[in-house]
Amino acid sequence: MPSLENMMKTLTRILPLLLLLHGASAFAFNSDEHKRLGDEGSSLIPLCNQPQERNCRPWRVMTRTARSGTGQDFIQFDLMKTFKPSTPDGIRLVDQRSQAAFKQELMARQQCYVDNKTSGQLPYIRALYVPPAAPPISPVLVWVGDSIHPSGGGEYLTFGDLIALYGDYRRAVTCDEQDRTCALGDAATHMDPSLLGHLRNIGRGEVPPFGALGNATGDSGGTPTDGPWWGDEMMRLAFTNDWHFQEHALRWYVAMHRQALYYARLAVETREEAHLWKALHYEANGLHSLTDLFAPGHLITSREETVKGIYASNRVTPENNETLRWMRGMNAQGETAASVPKPLPAPRSSRLASYNLNWVRHMRGEEEYHSGFNHFGARLKSVSGNEWTGFGDGKLFPRETDSGPVVEQRQWAFARQTVSDSLQSLFNAYRDMSFEAGNLTGEARKQKCQQVMERIAKGKDLYQALRHVPVEAKNICYAPDKCCATKAWMGARYGAQVRTLLQLPQSSIPLLPVPTGADWGSICTEQTAQTETARLRVPPEPHRDASPLRPCPYSAVSKQDLAAPGNLPEARVD
């Protein structure tokens, strides 16, 4: 039995990690914010009226699947289609009616967790935002699962669901292990219905329970069909999520966007639209990191030193770990010079060692920077010259209080347009390659597709979404008296690559400092007359409420049963 002295030493080392995990959220934006960005962004793209029309989205992406396995009988199956309110197919959007009912359901579920003494997520549930009434939208729906045998496992998720899930809950795109299969778990084929229920709930804003100390000492879920497994996966990724921050976020987007272009080219070359379906998964993965940059905490905070240290402490290298080797390859694909897309399939399992207590202090400092910058906000500017006030962590949605506006409409509008322009550039590239390949066949078709893809990858049209991303900041604070650039604009470290990709002149303004966990409290020491939070009268905890917990509707519910979607029926809002 360990001595009391050793137990106290261990607790002293773990306590900062406990504070880190149960403090502010580690997200740039909440899942429901990412989902709504993707859903509304894809809805902004009009539907095409003609096959060769540009600046629109296809009505559907289809594949022909053998019905009986004989090769003689085929069915057509939609891998991408448009959401119709009249036939929702179980899809839920982030709208007033749906989210109000969902929040009530989660409050009931939370009481069951409390009754069963399992990991509760009450602060996240109370922070779930219920938007005001708005006109209906028609986002892109993307199939997740096996398209060869669609009845065997799979469902549609919205494009916004995919943006919400990739990055925070799933590192890799598992589309390349078997033909015509895209999954969101380590299993490349079958998608269990209960698993898809979890994923839909996470996309709408539910934070699944995670294990003790954020699962640093043990997991709380067994398999992806258990809800808590996804909470554990979230924490596993959060400890080493450097691809959500600064120039790493931009490179991740560029790499994923180029992977999407490669699969769009393959769809034209082979006349098999299933490859375009794969492209949509890569596109969603990249857009999660790109939209993170609208949060000031991700624009300025760096996690590079800490993440490299964690890998080194765990003796993880590209030579002995295929996941890290794949991620380093993606980072290289995201460099400006690597303009010709090359396929880089991810390993089926993307697990990486992500815990090391020697780096807890660094992680704590980065979390303080990240959450502070997100809360106190900053004035942001894009290469287009647009300016706005930006926040993170549940403050992306435009809304008002009795005292006036608390978040500018412009942040939401530019972030949403970023999603729309990126997805549109992918569809345009697919259309252009299809038009120029025409009726060519064989090697001639392959060479033409390669030529057109290389031309598109080296041009600026593919990167038009970057016009809206913030590249400069001013009055950026992580505390009322801890600010940078209070009087003049300073540049983000990825701004040079944005300007290069858009073929714009470089800026000569000074760069922002690079806050890391090692220098907590020693940089950004200016004082400002008024933070952006104070200027816009943002309350300390926006859209949180103190809704009382209702009694658990079940007297005896196991942890596994409780986690299964559908055991607690969704509440109705009349």
N, C-alpha and C positions, 0 to 999 in steps of 0.2 A: 504494500500500500504506500503511495507516495506521501512524503512528509508534508506537514502543513506549510512549511517554508517554500517547498517546491510548488505546491498548489497555488500559493499566493503569487509566486513569480509568474507562473503560467497565466493566472487571471490578469495580472498586471500587463502582460504582453497582449492578451486577447481583448482586454477592455476597450482600447481604442478602436479595434475592429468592430466591436459591438456598437459603439457610438456611431461609427461610420455607417453601418448598415441600417440602423434604426433612426438615423437623422434624416436629412433631406433626401429626396429621391435622386437616384443616379442617372435619371433620364434627362435628355435635352428637352423633349416634349413628351407628354403622356401618350399612351397607345391610342386613345381616342382622338388625340390631336393629329397624330400621324395618319390614322385611318381617314379622318375627315379631309385632310389635305389630299390624300390619294383619290378619294371618292369624288370630291368636288373638282380636283384638278383634271381627272380623266373625263369628267362630265363636261368640262369646258370645250373639249374637242368635238366639233360637229361630226355627225355620221356622214360617210361618203355616199354620194349618189351614183358615181361612176367608178368602175374598177381602177382606172388610172388617175383618179383625182388626187390632188395633193392637199395638204393642210386639213386633213380630216382623218377619221379613224374607221377601220373596216367594221362592217356590221358584225362579223363573226370571223373566227379562225377555226377551220374545220379539219378533221382527219377522217380517213376511211378506215374502218376497222372490220376485220373479218368476224362475221357473226357466229359461224359454226366451226371455224378452224380449217375448213376445206379450201379456202381461198376463192370460192365461187360466190359466196353470199356476203355482201358488205352492207354495213350501215354507216351513215355519216354522223359524226359526233362533234359537237361544238366544244372547242377548247377555250375559246374566248367568245363572249357575247355581251350584250348590253342588258343591264338591270331594268326590269319592268315592274313597277309597283303592283300591277295586276297579277303577276306571277312571281312572287318574291323568292320562291325556292328556299325558304328558311333564312334568307339574307336579312340582316338588320343594319340600318344605317344610323349614323350619329345625328338623329333628329330629335325634336322635343318629345314626341310621344314615346318613341322607342326607348330613349335613354331614361326618361322618367320611370317607366316600368322596370327597366333593367336595374336602376338604382334601388328600387324597392326590393327586387329579387335578391340583390347582393346584400342588402341590410338583413334580410331574413337568413340568408346563408351565413352571414357573419355571426349571428346569434347562435347558430348551430355550432360553428367553430368554437365559440366561447364556451358553450355548454359542454363540448367534447374536449376542451382544453387543448385545442390544436392551434396552429399558427394563424393568428387573425390579422386582417388587413384593414381594420376599421378606418384609419386615417386616409387611406387611398380611396376607399369607397365614399367617404364623406366629401372628398375633393372631386369626385366625378362630376363633370360639368354637364348640365342639362341645358342645351341651347334654346334660344327662343324659336318660335315658329318661323319656318322659311319655306320657299317654294320647293317642290320635289326635284330631285336630281336623278340622273340615269348613269351611274358609274359603270366602268368596265368590270365585268366578272371574269375571273380566271379559274380554270379547273385546277384542282390540287389532287393528285393521286395518279392512278393507272388509267391511261387512255386506251390501252389495248383491250382491257376488260373493265370498262367504267362501272359496271354494276357490282364489281367485286370490291370496290373501296375507293371512295373519292367524293368530293363535293366542290361546289363553286364557292370561292371567297371573292370579295371585292378587291380591286387593285389596291385600295387603301388598307385592307386587312394585310396584304402582303408587305406593304411598306412598314406597317406597324410591327409585324412579326420578324421580318429580316432585320438583323442588327441587334435588337434587344433580346430576342428569344431564339434566333437561329443565325449562325455565322455563315454557313455554306449553302449554296444552291445545289440541291441533290437532284439534278436532272440528267446526269450523264452516265449513270451506271447501267441503265437499260433503256432501250429505245422507247420513245414516246411515254416516258414516265417522269413526273415531277412531284416530289414529296417534300414535306417540311420536317422530316425526322430522319434518323439514321437508317431506318428501313426504307429502301428505295421504291418499293412497289405499293403494298397494301396500306391504305389509310383507314384506320379504325374510325367508325362514326363518332364514338365518344371523344376521340382525339380531336376530330374536326370541331366538335362542340366546344371543347376547351379553347381552341384557336380562335373561334369566332368571338367567344366571350373576352379573351385577352385583347383582341382587336378593338373591342368596344370600350375597353378601359379597365377591365378587371385585372388586378395584380394578384397572381396566384400565390398561395402560401409558400414560403421557403423554409429550409431547415434551420436548426439552431445556429446562431451566429452567422446567418446567411449561408448555411451549409458548409462553412469552413470546417466544422467538426463532424458533419454527417448529413447525408441527404434525407429528404423527407418524403420523396416519391420513388416508386420502384421503376416504372416504365413511362413512356410518353402518354399512355392512356390514363395515368394518374395526374390529376390537376397539379398537385405539389411538385411533380417532376419539372414542370415548366417554370415554377418559381426557382427551383434549384438551378436550372439551365440559365435563367436570367442572371443569377448571381455569379455563376461560373464565367459568363461572358463579361459581366460588368467589371470584374477585377482587372481584366487585361484588354479593355475595349478602346485601344488607342486609335483604331480606324474610325472613331466617331469624332475625333478632335483635330483641329487645325489642318495642316497640309495633308495629314494622313486621311482625313475624311474626304478631301477633294480628290486625292489619288484613288481612293477606293471607289468613289463615284465614277471617275473617268475610266478606270479599269472595268467596272461592271457595265458601264454604258458601251464600252468597246466590245465586251463579251456579247452583249445583246446584239450589237451590230453584226458580229460574226455569225450568230445563229440566224439572224434575219437573212444574211447572205446565203447560208446553208439552206434555208427554206426556199429561196428562189432557185438555187442551183439544182436541188433535188426535187423541186415541185412538191415538197412535203411540208404543209403548214405547221406540223407539230413542232418544227424547229423554231418558228416564230413564237409559239407558246412558251418554249424554253426561254426565249429572249425576254419575255415579259417578267419572268421570275428574276433574271439577272438585273433587269431595269429597276424593279422594285427594291432589290437589295441595295443597289447604288443610291437610289433616291432617299433611302432612310438616312444615310450618312450625309448626303448633300443638304437635306432640309435641316439636319442637326445644326448646321453652321448659321442658321438664323438665330440660334440661341447664343447670346454673348459668352456664356460659360464655355461653349465649344469653340467659338471663334478665337479665343485668346488662351485658354488653358492648354497645357501640353501634358500628355501622359507617356510620352516616348521613353523617358529615362526610367520611370518606374516599371513599365511593362518589360523593357529589355532586362531590367534587374531581376524581375520575377522569373523570367525564362532562364536567365543565367543561373540564378540560385537553385532552380530545379533541374539544371543541366539539360534543358531543352534547346536543341539547335535544329536548324534546317536539315542538317545531315542525318539526325536520328529521329525526326518527327515530320511525318508527311503533311500534317496540317499547317505547321509553321512554314514548311517549305512552300506550300501552296499560297499562304498569305504573303510571303515575301515575293513570290512570283507575281501575285496580284498587284502588290505595291510597285513592282517594276513595270507592269503593264500600264499603270496609271501615270507613269512619267510622260512628260510631253513628247520626248523623243521617240517613245515606243508607240508610234502612231498606227502601225499595222496590227490589227487585232489577231491574236493567236489563241486557239482554244486552250483552256487551262482547267480541266475538270477537277472538281473538289473531291477530296476523300469522302467516303460515305459517312464516317464518323469524324466530326470536327473538334473532338475533345482536345483540350490543352491544359497542362498543369497551370493553375492560376492563383494558387495560394502560396504565400511565404510571409511569415510574420515579421521578417526583417524589413519589409517594405510597408508595414502598416502606417508608419508616421508619414511617409510620402503620400500614401493613398488618402489619408485623412486631410492633409494639406490640399491636395488636388480637389477633393470633394468640397472643402470650404471655398476654394476659389470658384469652382464650377457653380455651386449653388448660390454663392454670393453675387457673382456677376450676372447669373440668370435672374435673380430676384431684383437687384437694384437697377438693372437694365443699362442701356447705352444708346447713344445716337449712332445709327448705322447708315452706310452709304454703299451703293453698288456702282459698277463701272458705267452704268447708264446715267449716273448722276442723281438717282432717286435717293431721298433721305427719309428715315423714319426712326421711331423709337422701338427698340427690340427688347424682348424679355424671353425667358424660357420657363420650364417647369410649370406647366398648367396655365400659362399666361399668353398662349398663342391666340386663342379665340378672341375676336373683338366683342366687347360687351360694355355695358354702362352700369353705373351705380347711381344712387340718388344724388351723389356729389359730382357726377359728371363721368366722362369717359375714362376708363382705366387702361385700355389697350387700344392703340391706333388701329384703324381698319387697314392701314397700308401694310403693316407687317404680315397680316393674314393674306392680303391680296397678292403680295409679291411671292410669298412662299407657295401659295396655291398655283400661281402662274408658272413658277419654276417646275413643278410637277407636270403641268400641262405641256409646256414647251419641250421638256425632255422626252416625254412619251410621244409627242407629235414628231420630233426629229427622228425617232426610231421608225415610226410609221412612214414618214417621208422617204427615209433611206430604203425601206423595203419596197416602196412603190417605185422609186427611181431605179433600183436594181432590176425589178420585174420588167419595167418598161424597156430598159436598154438590153436586157437579155432576150426579150421578145420570144421568138420561136426557135432560137438556137438550141442545139442539143449537144450532148456529149462533152468532149473536151473544149469545144468552142464556147459552150455555155458556161463551163467552169471558169475558163480564163476571163470571159467578159465579167462575170460576177466578181471575181477577184479584183479586176481592174477598177470597177466602179466602187467596190468597198474601200479600196485603198484611197481613192480620190475623195470619198466622203469622209473617211477617218482623218485625212490631212486638212480638210476644209474647216471653216468656222461654223457652218450651218448646224453641224452635229452637236455643237456645244452652246446653242443659243440660250439654253436654260441658265447658263452662268451669268447672263446679263443682269439677273435679279438678285444674285447672291451677294451678301455684304462683303466688301473687301476693305473697308475703312471703318474706323470707330472713333467716337469722341465721348468724353464724359462717361467713361466706363468704370464702374465701381463694384467692389465686393463688400463694402461697408460704407457708411456715410462719410467717413474720413479716410477711406482707402481707395483712391481713385487714380486713373491714368488719363492722359490726354484731355485734361479739363478745359483747355483753351484752344487746342488745334487738333486737326484730324491726324490719325496715325494709321498705318497700313497693316492688314493681316498678312501673315507670313506666306499664305498661299496666293496672295493677290497677283504676284508676278506670273504664276502659271495660268491663272484665269485670263489675264491680258494676252498672254502668248497664244492660248487656245482660241481666243476671239480675235486674234491678229490686231491687237490694239497697242498703242505706244505704252511703254512702261512708265510707272509713276516714280517720282523722286522723293515722296514724302517719307519721313522716318517710320520704321517699323515698330509695332507694339512690342512690349516686353514679352517674355515667354515664361509665365508663371508655372513652376513645377512644385512638387511636394517638398523638394529640398529647401526651397526658399520661402516657405510660408511666412507671410507677414512682412517680408523685407523689401517688396517691390510694390509699385502702385500706392505710394504714400502721400499723394497730393490730396488736398481737401477741395471740395466743390461747394458752390453756393447752394446747389440743389441737385440731388440725384434724380434720375429719370423716374424712379418710383414715386418720389415726393412730388415731382412736377405734374405727373398724371394722376396723383392721388390713388395709387394702387394700395389696397388694404393689405395688411401683412399676410393674410391667408385668403386669397381670392376664391370665391365660389365654394368655400367650405361651409358646412352647416352642422348643426348639432342634432340631427334627426335621431330620435330615440330608437333603440334597438327593440324590435318586436320579439315576442317569444318564438323560440325555435318551433316550426310547425311539426317536427317529428320528435318523439320522445327518445328514441334510440336510433341513432344514425352513425354508422361506421365512418371512419375517415375516408375510406375508398368510395363508399356509396355517396357520401356528401360531395366528393369532388366531381362526381359524374354529372355532366350537364343534363338537365331534365328532371332530376330528382326533386328539385325545388322549382315548381312551375313558375314561368315568368308572370309577374303581376300584370294586371290589366289597369290601364288608366282610362277612365271613361270621360 
